[in-house]
Amino acid sequence: MQCKDFVVGVLDLCRNTEEVKAIINGDSESGQSAETLGRQNLIRLKLAIKYEVKKFVAHPNCQQQLLSIWYENLSGLRQQTTAVKNLLVLGVAAGLPVLSFIYWIAPSSKVSRKIFRL
C-alpha cells in the first residue's frame, strides 16, 4: 500500500509533462529509443495496469498524458462538442467502404496513394 501511495505522490510532484513522460515511460534509455520511433513505450503505466495500481492509472497527470497521446494528431478535435465528434465518426464510418473499394480496385493509383499515403 505504501508503494502505491509513493508512486501517486511522485506523480503529484511532477511540474511538467516531460517529468510525467519520464515516469510513465520508465527507463530513459528505452524511452529515448521509443521516442525516436515516434512512439512512447509506457512501460510503467503497463506495469501499473498489470498490478492494478488504480490510483496511479487514474491520476490526473497520467490521464492527461494518455489524452495527449490519444489526440496527438487530432488536437483540434479535443475541443469540439460531442455532436461534432459523433458526426466525424459517422462520416468516417460511411466513407470507409468507399475508400476501401477505391483501394481494392486500384491500389497503386494516385488517389489510393494520396489517401493511404503509400
C-alpha positions, 0 to 999 in steps of 0.5 A: 500500500505504501508503494502505491501511495509513493508512486501517486505522490511522485506523480503529484510532484511532477511540474511538467509533462516531460517529468510525467513522460519520464515516469510513465515511460520508465527507463530513459534509455528505452524511452529515448529509443521509443521516442525516436520511433515516434512512439512512447513505450509506457512501460510503467503505466503497463506495469501499473495496469498489470498490478492494478495500481488504480490510483496511479492509472487514474491520476490526473497527470497520467490521464492527461498524458494518455489524452495527449497521446490519444489526440496527438494528431487530432488536437483540434478535435479535443475541443469540439462538442460531442455532436461534432465528434459523433458526426466525424465518426459517422462520416468516417464510418460511411466513407470507409467502404468507399475508400476501401473499394477505391483501394481494392480496385486500384491500389497503386493509383494516385488517389489510393496513394494520396489517401493511404499515403503509400 
